[in-house]
Amino acid sequence: MTRPHVLALIPLPAAAKAALAERYQLHDAPEGIASAAAAALPWERVEAVVTNGTTGLDAGLMARMPALRIVCAFGVGYENVDLAVATHHGIVVTNAPNTNDETVADHALGFMLALSRGYCALTAAVRAGGWLGARAARPTLSGATLGVIGMGRIGQAVARRAQGFGMRVTYFARQRRSELTYDYEPSLLSLARASDYLVAACPGGAATHHIVNAQVLQALGSQGFFINVARGSVVDTQALVNALQRGQIAGAGLDVLETEPEVPQALREMDNVLITPHVAGRSPVAQAAQTQALLASLASHFAGHAPAAAVSLV
């Protein structure tokens, strides 16, 4: 019996690729939609696509795959998958929820510590022979206020860690979470004003596009730090650059960028900005869990069952 054809539009861990290749006819296009569109693939036979929230899958590429019946996001995000078109054409969309929450939360807390204590700049100063001139007092997390944008699984994981450091936790979300004891702020501006550290942990997509704008950053203030482990689209990049250049905020930790993998020159030159290459959710444990979620979704679908992690059913 012919194995189903699966197209991977993103770089996958070696274990995930090996598992897919063992079970399916795997076609690898890790550079994304543009490279896949130009490739000589058996488009008419592709039944499944593996992607993520950043790469997504648009209507144009879906139209090239008449046999497509399932799209799997390797991770939690799926904001750039056209759900309306997928549903219209009878295509199921799945993701991998609750697989990398703790890893992302660890990364966010690492940003907070590294920025406040100045690890990067202080290490550079010591390496340059500037020990005595680099011993100014630095902010600490204990007693400070954390503001979380979005209080889903990742936001709650960040909040738990912050409480362990003696921080006060506040949050802004689409609605108050009555089961949580953290302080709720009714607007993003009020959250920023109340925060020493503002962490974006919300979904990407149109609803959150540029919600962290010039006004929010100004409200955060010159002693405040901004951390983004959500999506690059959440923050207005030029507004962030302006706020940093003018000293309107103290620093930023960015795992995601609007222009990734391209990094604006201005951000690369600032010693109060930490940038990681969209790896907050990557750990061996997280990737193993994402791989298992992917394989389970595909196995359920091809066995004629609805995948447990479906975000769009037909």
Sequence and secondary structure as in RCSB ss.txt:
>XXXX:A:sequence
MTRPHVLALIPLPAAAKAALAERYQLHDAPEGIASAAAAALPWERVEAVVTNGTTGLDAGLMARMPALRIVCAFG
VGYENVDLAVATHHGIVVTNAPNTNDETVADHALGFMLALSRGYCALTAAVRAGGWLGARAARPTLSGATLGVIG
MGRIGQAVARRAQGFGMRVTYFARQRRSELTYDYEPSLLSLARASDYLVAACPGGAATHHIVNAQVLQALGSQGF
FINVARGSVVDTQALVNALQRGQIAGAGLDVLETEPEVPQALREMDNVLITPHVAGRSPVAQAAQTQALLASLAS
HFAGHAPAAAVSLV
>XXXX:A:secstr
    EEEE S   HHHHHHHHHHSEEEE TT HHHHHTS   GGGEEEEEE TTT B HHHHHT TT  EEEESS
S  TTB HHHHHHTT EEE  TTSSHHHHHHHHHHHHHHHHHTHHHHHHHHHTT TGGG      STT EEEEE 
 SHHHHHHHHHHHHTT EEEEE SS  TT  SEE SSHHHHHHH SEEEE S  SGGGTT B HHHHHHH TT E
EEE S GGGB HHHHHHHHHTTSSSEEEES  TTTT   HHHHT TTEEE  S TT  HHHHHHHHHHHHHHHHH
HHTTS  TTEEE  
